[in-house]
């Protein structure tokens, strides 16, 4: 396991070489019984891409156009722009993070109205997130709320494929 954990700006750089103890330290609200590392570390994609099912590129609305961003969606760091980006994938706003048959859900987090993270619901009701340039994890949704990612901003859903 790593000896230190540095958190970069969201969506731009990444966490590398961390373990479960570091995750639980960074996210004290996580339930350790529901936390599992589910992939090897990779810098290829970020949490926003992972939430949308893209494992080939990073999604971020940077004005330099380094990150992928759907055409026609403003390249600004707002929850509204992220919502619009996922509407291009067929997601719509919904009121609940509860597991529903036939629905795939995503969640966005924010700090001071600036998007910081996205997660996708798994078929078992847990959520999956990409932690920077590190690995993907399964977790309870609200366990990520806190100093690192802020608060839950909104939930979206689409019919499962």
C-alpha positions as CSV (number, residue, x, y, z in Angstrom):
1,X,0.0,0.0,0.0
2,X,1.1,3.6,-0.6
3,X,2.5,5.7,2.1
4,X,0.7,8.9,1.1
5,X,-2.5,9.9,-0.6
6,X,-2.7,13.1,-2.6
7,X,-6.0,14.2,-4.1
8,X,-5.7,16.1,-7.4
9,X,-8.3,18.4,-8.9
10,X,-11.3,16.3,-9.9
11,X,-11.3,14.7,-13.3
12,X,-7.9,15.9,-14.3
13,X,-5.2,13.9,-12.6
14,X,-5.5,10.9,-10.4
15,X,-5.0,8.8,-7.4
16,X,-2.4,6.1,-7.8
17,X,-1.2,3.1,-5.8
18,X,-3.6,3.3,-2.9
19,X,-5.2,0.5,-0.9
20,X,-8.3,-0.1,1.1
21,X,-6.9,1.5,4.3
22,X,-6.1,4.7,2.4
23,X,-9.6,4.7,0.8
24,X,-11.3,4.3,4.3
25,X,-9.1,7.1,5.7
26,X,-10.0,9.5,2.9
27,X,-13.7,8.5,3.0
28,X,-14.5,7.8,6.7
29,X,-18.2,7.5,6.0
30,X,-17.7,4.4,3.8
31,X,-18.9,1.1,5.1
32,X,-15.9,-1.2,5.0
33,X,-18.1,-4.2,4.6
34,X,-19.4,-2.8,1.3
35,X,-16.1,-1.6,-0.1
36,X,-14.3,-3.7,-2.7
37,X,-11.6,-3.0,-5.2
38,X,-13.0,-4.2,-8.6
39,X,-10.3,-3.4,-11.2
40,X,-6.6,-2.8,-11.6
41,X,-5.4,0.8,-11.6
42,X,-5.5,2.6,-14.9
43,X,-5.1,6.2,-16.1
44,X,-7.1,5.7,-19.2
45,X,-10.5,7.0,-17.9
46,X,-11.8,8.9,-15.0
47,X,-14.9,8.7,-12.8
48,X,-17.1,10.7,-15.2
49,X,-16.3,8.4,-18.1
50,X,-16.7,5.3,-15.9
51,X,-20.2,6.4,-14.8
52,X,-21.1,6.7,-18.4
53,X,-19.6,3.3,-19.3
54,X,-16.6,4.7,-21.2
55,X,-13.3,3.0,-20.4
56,X,-11.3,4.4,-23.3
57,X,-11.0,8.2,-22.5
58,X,-11.4,10.8,-19.8
59,X,-14.4,13.0,-19.7
60,X,-14.1,16.5,-18.5
61,X,-15.3,19.9,-19.8
62,X,-11.9,21.5,-19.9
63,X,-11.7,24.5,-22.2
64,X,-8.4,23.2,-23.6
65,X,-10.4,20.2,-25.0
66,X,-8.0,17.6,-23.6
67,X,-10.9,15.7,-22.1
68,X,-13.7,14.3,-24.1
69,X,-17.0,16.2,-23.8
70,X,-20.2,15.6,-25.8
71,X,-20.8,18.0,-28.7
72,X,-23.3,20.7,-28.0
73,X,-22.8,20.6,-24.2
74,X,-21.1,23.7,-22.7
75,X,-17.5,23.0,-21.5
76,X,-18.1,24.5,-18.1
77,X,-17.7,22.9,-14.7
78,X,-21.3,23.0,-13.5
79,X,-23.8,20.3,-12.4
80,X,-26.1,21.5,-15.2
81,X,-23.4,20.9,-17.8
82,X,-22.7,17.4,-16.4
83,X,-26.4,16.7,-16.4
84,X,-26.6,17.8,-20.0
85,X,-23.6,15.6,-20.9
86,X,-25.4,12.5,-19.5
87,X,-28.7,13.4,-21.2
88,X,-26.8,12.8,-24.4
89,X,-26.5,9.2,-23.2
90,X,-30.2,8.9,-22.5
91,X,-30.2,9.7,-18.7
92,X,-32.9,11.8,-17.1
93,X,-33.2,13.2,-13.6
94,X,-34.8,11.0,-11.0
95,X,-35.7,11.5,-7.4
96,X,-34.3,8.3,-5.7
97,X,-31.0,6.4,-5.4
98,X,-32.9,3.2,-4.6
99,X,-32.3,0.2,-6.9
100,X,-35.1,-0.1,-9.5
101,X,-35.6,-3.0,-12.0
102,X,-34.9,-1.9,-15.5
103,X,-33.1,1.3,-14.6
104,X,-29.4,2.2,-14.6
105,X,-28.6,5.1,-12.2
106,X,-25.7,7.5,-11.9
107,X,-24.9,10.0,-9.2
108,X,-23.0,13.3,-9.3
109,X,-21.2,14.8,-6.3
110,X,-20.2,18.5,-5.9
111,X,-18.3,20.9,-3.7
112,X,-19.6,24.5,-3.8
113,X,-21.7,23.6,-6.9
114,X,-18.6,22.4,-8.8
115,X,-18.8,18.8,-9.9
116,X,-16.2,16.5,-8.3
117,X,-17.2,12.9,-8.9
118,X,-19.6,10.5,-10.5
119,X,-20.7,7.0,-9.6
120,X,-22.9,4.3,-11.3
121,X,-25.3,2.0,-9.5
122,X,-24.5,-1.8,-9.8
123,X,-27.2,-4.4,-10.3
124,X,-26.8,-5.4,-6.6
125,X,-27.7,-1.9,-5.4
126,X,-24.1,-0.9,-4.5
127,X,-22.3,1.8,-6.5
128,X,-19.1,1.8,-8.5
129,X,-16.6,4.6,-8.8
130,X,-13.3,5.2,-10.5
131,X,-10.9,6.8,-8.0
132,X,-8.7,9.1,-10.0
133,X,-6.1,7.2,-11.9
134,X,-6.3,4.4,-9.5
135,X,-8.8,1.5,-9.5
136,X,-12.6,1.1,-9.6
137,X,-14.3,0.3,-6.4
138,X,-17.8,-0.9,-5.3
139,X,-19.2,1.1,-2.4
140,X,-22.2,2.5,-0.6
141,X,-23.2,5.7,-2.3
142,X,-23.3,8.1,0.6
143,X,-20.0,6.8,1.9
144,X,-18.2,9.1,-0.6
145,X,-19.7,12.2,0.9
146,X,-17.3,14.4,2.8
147,X,-14.2,16.4,2.4
148,X,-12.9,14.8,-0.8
149,X,-16.0,14.8,-3.1
150,X,-18.4,17.0,-1.2
151,X,-22.1,16.2,-1.2
152,X,-24.4,14.3,-3.5
153,X,-25.8,16.7,-6.1
154,X,-28.2,14.7,-8.3
155,X,-29.3,11.3,-9.4
156,X,-30.1,10.4,-13.1
157,X,-31.4,7.2,-14.6
158,X,-32.0,5.5,-18.0
159,X,-33.6,2.2,-19.0
160,X,-31.1,-0.6,-18.9
161,X,-29.8,-1.9,-22.2
